[in-house]
């Protein structure tokens, strides 16, 4: 031991003498030990396994923190062992101060150092049981029947190293997430499970799993069916009986009374709805049943509990007095002590006001359609004999309308009411009753006794056996079956209640076929036509074995060997019957050779370039689907960017959206697979191509004069426009045609040729230019043909001017005659020439001013 601060999560904390020596005289040490991860909530524990100092002179003080200013756990000296000390401060540290004098020493101490985290949340779960637990978390088993319990834990951090400890409620325990137990004594046993992790703090689950084992009881009064234990047969055709047990009930016009094993399904105390137990001889408030209970052919939905051990359905909220004196027997409607009741659990004079630990209570338990009304009288003193305590219970079952009465203790007080008591049920009229033997009015005592009242009129139960395909194979609980393979059979019971509701319960039993030898063909095989042969081998290595192969249920002539070779394309169900040791064993396999789809040559898919002339455009690949599949059924078509992807059926192109080519031209890879076996496929390719775009230049209108008759029509040489429209594009790659309408240009109809005479003035002409390779690629443009009328020349007067007599030369302004020549015409250019020929050819116009030499 030395002074200082340490981060340590393991090892042993010794005094200065170490493991084997004593500490020293005149010591004064202060040491702080801290955890590695205080930010995660980790803290130090010192677990002192040995402690001895000189009493009152050598002492230790332990502080809850990282220095001596922290709160102290206490001062320890002599044999006052600190035990397990746990840090609780945010630092997670413990500080130890040790002081000695010089008068002597002893052996000192040893303490284990632990770093721990706070306990995580742990919840224990009951996952399942065999036999299966019912909706109320009750597992029902016979005496000495092995029950399997499957539990688990839910951990907020982790389950590493968790342990599972079971208490079976009979003084025995078990361990492990799965454990088994058998009970040797009938009864109700609460089963608990505690899940513990490896935290040194001993962190465990604290919840209750609410599991009850009901052992050795009669079958419950709920609808149920038990298909029996699984059985086995050794040879094909060997038969065995399977037998189902179920609660057989009838209509409620009459009842059957049976004694049952005393195993109450619920505790006598603790039911949720208590009636006033401080007063004697009272009826409870009226209670509501959440289900229809059929009693003596009537549907009952209300009830009252009488404090003297009886229940009635013929309720009267205004009548709260429960009479007690009677000598009559059931049935009875003359004495209110009996006549006001329907169910007697038993009826006798008990006094809840005389005790302080008694309970009279009821509760609705379970879920539809398996709910019950439980009414319990627990430790109620007998009137006049208050040291005698009575405990009994009635249970009313939904759907089946069964009534169970459990009598834990029924003493007899002979000094009061002659000790009379009675158990049974009776109708509202008090004219019909059903009473167990020896339990009508009189003196009798009972302990751990139980009775069942079962409706026994015409049956309301329908029973059937079903095979694995759901076919009815029997209606008797005992069924003889002769399976040729392991087969599950289902027992089905339909219960029809008096209100018309039908409840169905089922249970399965497995008849396992265990032949003396094994015949095992492999799993079904899917191959492609043209694929490899399949070699089947069922040799059981017996000289006495006989083999016969069949195809689709028909014996294959001559195929009596233990092996069979199946070749393409012979699909079918291949079965083999092997006979040996007097047993037939059959197995089969389905071998299917699937067709490989066929892909014919796929045409080039070409489109015109789009608005952006870049050799890229959007292709709808699904347009090729019909061409590629070519009417073949059960095929799956995908498109890919490489042969590897096509072969591996990887990275298919999404054809629900347009595909834009990445090069031009581009190969697209096709995979056409058999839908039933994708490994049977064909692949191919086709090319997608973007044809060059067409760019047209806008030509000027063609204008001419009306020279041939003043009719607005002239011949035009349209071919003059061709090189203008084509621009720099190679005319060898394109065809240009002229049309008189846009519609004709779009459809390439009614082309016109040069020379062309216009038919209107002006007239629009449409030029269509299309790609010679891909005629779907075209553009069109328009221009007008305009014929202007010839102008009229009005003869002008002579243009006269004075001239210079010195040289006879002067200037003329010829344009002075323009307005006279035009005579008011507009939009006409006038030029002047020296000759007729120049004027006609518009050559050598005269400039102004013009002078005559």
Secondary structure, DSSP 4 states (H G I P E B T S, - for coil): --SEEEE-SSSEEE-TTTTTS---SS-EEEEEEE-S-GGGT-EEEEEEEEEE--TTTSEEEEESSSSTTSPEEEEEETT----EEE--STT--EEEEEE--SS----EEEEEEEEE-PPPPEEEEEEEEESPP-TTSEEEE-TT-EEEEEEEEEESS--TT-EEEEE-SSS-EEESSEEEEE-SS-EEEEEEEEEE-S-TT--B------EEEEESPPPPSSS-EE----EEESSTT--EEEE-EE---B-TTSEEEEE-----SS-SS--SEE--TTSSSBBPPPEEEEEEEEETTEEEEEEEEETTTEEESS--TT--B------PPSS-SSSHHHHT-SEEEEE--B-GGG-SS-EEEEEEES-TTS-EEEEEEEEEEETTEEEEEEEEEEEEETTT--EEEEEEEE---TTSGGG-BEEEEE-TTSS-EE--TT-SSB---EEEEEEEEEE-SSB-EEEEEE-TTS-EEESSSEEEE--SS-EEEEEEEEEE-TTS-EEEEEEEEEEEE--SS-------EEEETT---EEEE-----TT-EEEEEETTEE-TT--SSEEEE-TT--EEEEEEEEETTEEEEEEEEEEEEPPP--PPPPPEEEE--SS-SS--EE-GGGGHHHHHTT-SSEEEEEESSHHHHHHT-S---TTS-EE-SSSSEEEEEEEEETTEEEEEEEEEEEEEEEPP--PPPPPPEEEEE-SSSSS--EE-THHHHHHHHTTS-GGGEEEEEESSHHHHHHT-S-B-SSEE-SSSSEEEEEEEEESS-TT-EEEEEEEEEEEEPPPPPPPPP------TTTS-EEE-GGGGHHHHHTT--S------SSHHHHHHT-SPPPSSEEE-
